[in-house]
Amino acid sequence: MDLKTLRSYLLSRPGAVGEHPFGPQPLVVKVGGKIFALLSEDATPLTISLKCEPAHAQFLRDSFGAVQPGYHLNKEHWNTVTLDGSIPDDSIRAMIDDSYRLVVGGLSKAARQRLALTV
């Protein structure tokens, strides 16, 4: 998956916004003010950090060499994925969708309702 496709997919999630709060890198993608993805746009190969349920995070690490504990993040709840072509694009999109759902699920009821109104 290339940078343009990845950015487009991340920002197509309902209510998603991209920011650079830490300087030029990484791109931080949020929904409802909460981070669901961090994309190192200048990395070669690209890397993306995504939130994940702890048991599933470990399953993904065991299944794919390109999935490691979150870099500079809570290693129980975050994975950093190296996009080196070893993981199918559909699996990358599924990981992004899981991260997004986890974060949306943790938003307040009012925030989820506001988000539903913008979709």
C-alpha positions as CSV (number, residue, x, y, z in Angstrom):
1,M,0.0,0.0,0.0
2,D,1.5,3.3,-1.0
3,L,1.4,6.6,1.0
4,K,-1.3,8.3,-1.0
5,T,-3.7,5.2,-0.8
6,L,-3.0,4.8,2.9
7,R,-3.6,8.5,3.8
8,S,-6.7,8.5,1.7
9,Y,-8.1,5.4,3.5
10,L,-7.3,6.7,6.9
11,L,-8.9,10.0,6.3
12,S,-12.0,8.4,4.7
13,R,-13.1,7.0,8.0
14,P,-16.1,9.0,9.3
15,G,-15.0,12.0,11.3
16,A,-11.3,11.3,10.8
17,V,-8.9,14.2,10.9
18,G,-5.1,14.3,10.3
19,E,-2.8,16.5,12.3
20,H,0.9,17.0,12.9
21,P,0.9,17.9,16.7
22,F,4.5,16.6,17.2
23,G,6.1,18.4,14.3
24,P,6.4,17.3,10.7
25,Q,6.2,13.6,11.6
26,P,4.2,11.5,12.3
27,L,0.8,12.2,10.8
28,V,-1.6,11.7,13.7
29,V,-5.1,10.6,12.7
30,K,-7.9,11.1,15.2
31,V,-11.6,10.6,15.5
32,G,-13.5,12.5,18.2
33,G,-10.2,14.0,19.3
34,K,-8.7,10.6,20.1
35,I,-5.8,9.0,18.2
36,F,-6.5,5.8,16.1
37,A,-3.4,5.9,13.8
38,L,0.1,7.3,13.6
39,L,1.6,7.2,10.2
40,S,5.4,7.8,9.7
41,E,5.1,9.3,6.2
42,D,8.8,9.7,5.7
43,A,9.8,6.1,6.7
44,T,11.0,3.7,4.1
45,P,9.2,1.4,4.2
46,L,6.1,3.2,5.6
47,T,5.1,2.4,9.2
48,I,1.8,2.8,10.9
49,S,0.9,2.4,14.5
50,L,-2.7,1.2,15.3
51,K,-4.7,0.6,18.4
52,C,-5.6,-3.1,19.0
53,E,-7.2,-5.3,21.6
54,P,-4.4,-6.9,23.6
55,A,-5.0,-10.5,22.7
56,H,-5.5,-9.7,19.0
57,A,-2.4,-7.5,19.1
58,Q,-0.3,-10.4,20.2
59,F,-2.0,-12.7,17.6
60,L,-1.0,-10.2,14.8
61,R,2.6,-10.1,16.2
62,D,2.8,-13.8,16.2
63,S,1.3,-14.0,12.7
64,F,3.2,-11.3,10.9
65,G,6.9,-10.4,11.3
66,A,6.1,-6.9,10.1
67,V,3.9,-6.3,13.2
68,Q,5.7,-5.3,16.3
69,P,4.7,-3.8,19.7
70,G,3.8,-0.1,19.4
71,Y,6.9,2.1,18.9
72,H,6.9,4.7,21.8
73,L,3.3,3.6,22.7
74,N,1.6,1.3,25.2
75,K,2.8,-2.0,23.9
76,E,-0.2,-3.9,25.2
77,H,-2.7,-1.8,23.2
78,W,-0.7,-0.6,20.1
79,N,1.1,-2.3,17.2
80,T,3.5,-0.7,14.8
81,V,3.1,-2.3,11.3
82,T,5.9,-2.0,8.7
83,L,4.3,-1.8,5.3
84,D,6.9,-3.9,3.5
85,G,4.5,-5.8,1.3
86,S,4.4,-8.9,3.5
87,I,0.9,-8.2,4.7
88,P,-2.0,-8.0,2.2
89,D,-3.7,-4.6,1.8
90,D,-7.0,-6.1,2.9
91,S,-5.4,-7.1,6.2
92,I,-3.9,-3.6,6.7
93,R,-7.3,-2.1,6.0
94,A,-8.9,-4.5,8.6
95,M,-6.3,-3.4,11.2
96,I,-7.1,0.3,10.5
97,D,-10.8,-0.4,10.8
98,D,-10.3,-2.3,14.1
99,S,-8.3,0.6,15.5
100,Y,-10.9,3.1,14.4
101,R,-13.8,1.0,15.9
102,L,-11.9,0.6,19.2
103,V,-11.4,4.4,19.5
104,V,-15.0,5.3,18.4
105,G,-16.3,2.7,20.9
106,G,-14.4,4.5,23.7
107,L,-15.9,7.9,22.9
108,S,-18.7,9.3,25.0
109,K,-22.3,8.6,23.8
110,A,-22.7,12.2,22.9
111,A,-19.5,12.1,20.8
112,R,-20.6,9.0,19.0
113,Q,-24.0,10.6,18.3
114,R,-22.3,13.7,16.9
115,L,-20.1,11.5,14.8
116,A,-23.1,9.6,13.4
117,L,-24.7,12.9,12.4
118,T,-21.7,13.8,10.2
119,V,-21.8,10.5,8.4
